[in-house]
Amino acid sequence: MDFKRLETAELTGKRVIVRVDFNVPRHPDGKIADETRIDAALPTLKYLKDKGAKIILLSHFGRPKGARVPEMSLDFIQPILADKLACDVSFSDKIEAASVEHLPDGGVLLLENTRFDARETAGDEELAKAYAAMGDIFVQDAFSTAHRAHASSAVIAKFLPAYAGLAMERELDHLSLALDNPKAPVMAVVGGAKVSTKIDLLNNLVKKLDRLAIGGGMANTFLAALGHNVGKSLCEHDLKPLALEIMESAKAENCEIILPFDLVVAKTFKAHAESRVCDLESVKPDEMILDAGPETVNLLADAIDSSNTLIWNGPLGAFEITPFDTSTVEAAKYAVSRVQSVGLVAVAGGGDTVSAMKHAGVANDLTFISTAGGAFLEWMEGKTLPGVEILLK
Ligand code: AMP
C-alpha cells in the first residue's frame, strides 16, 4: 500500500496534531484495565519528540454523544502519559491555536475528549478546520478509528498534510500483506456468533481467498442450510438462503468453503457442562453445538498447511467457557507453529479475536494481531476506510 509515511515528513519545530486512540477500558473505580492503546501510541510520540516536533494529541473516550460528561474527560490520561514519556504533558479543553503558542519543541499537549463536541462524529468541516489551525501537520496513528469519517480522524486532513503514524504504518503494512497483496494460497478463518454481522465480510472474502473456514455459531446457519439438524444451537434460520448463496458464489470464485466436520455438543451453555463429540448427523433436538470437534481441527490444520497466508476473525466456538474453547485454542496454536516453522503469514483481528488469541496464549506469536474492531472488519469487507484514504499517495 502506497501511503505517506512519517519518515518522509519534515517535523522539527512543526506543530504536529496526532490522532491517537486513548479509549482505554476502565474499572468502575476509574483505574485503567488495559493500557495497550496508550502504549501503542508511544513509538510515534517518542519519534516526534526526538525530532523536536510540538505534539498536540486528539482522542475520543467513550460515547458522551456531544455533551461534556465529566466522567469521560480525558484528563486521567495526562499523568499516565507524562510518566510514560518522562516529560510534562499539558491538558486543555480549548480548541484554539493560542494553546500551542508556548509549547516547546518536543512538548506535548493533550486536548479534551473529541466527542464532547457533537460536530466530531458528524465529520463537521468547521470543527476540523479549528483543529487544523492548531497544527502544521496531521498524523493519523489510530487505525481503530479509521473506518469513521469523523472531524478529528479524517476530515482534518482536508486542511493539513496527513501522514501515517508508526502504529498505523505497522497496521497497514501487515493488512496489505494479508489481503491486498498476499502470498497465495490465502485462507481465512471466520468464526463468531452470527452470520448477520459478517455478510459483507463473507461476500468479499470468497472473491479474494483460496479457502474460507467458517466456524462458531455462524457455522450452524451454514450447516442448517445444508439440511443438518442443529438442535437448539444458536442459528439464524432466516439466513439459510443467504448461506447457500455465499456457498454458491464461493464455488463460482473457486474458494473452498470449510465447515465443521464434527461437533462438540452440550445441553447447557455453561462451563464444564457435560458434552460429547458427535458427527453432523447426530445432534439431538435438545443439544447445542458449542465447538468444533477434533476432526475439524485436523481438517483446519491440513488447510493451514496448504496456505501461505492466514487471516483470522472470530472464535470457532464459545471460547469463553471451558471446554468449548478447545478448537479455537488448538487451531490457533497450530497456526503459530506454522508461523514459526515455515513462515506462514498469520494476521488476526476484530471483535473478540484478540481475547480469543490471548486466551490461546498466542497473541504475541502471530505475525500480527490488530486491536482494531470495526476498522479491521471493514477492511476485511473490502471497504475504503476514510482514515486510511487520507494517507494514500
Ligand atoms: P463475534 O463477536 O461475532 O466474533 O462472536 C464472538 C462470540 O461468539 C463469542 O462470545 C463466542 O462465545 C460466541 N460463539 C462462538 N461459537 C458459538 C456457538 N457455537 N454457540 C454460541 N456462541 C458461540
Residues whose N, C-alpha, C, O or C-beta is under 5 A from the ligand:
A	BS01	AMP	G191 G192 A193 K194 G216 G217 L234 I289 L290 D291 G314 P315 L316 G317 A318 F319 E320 G351 D352
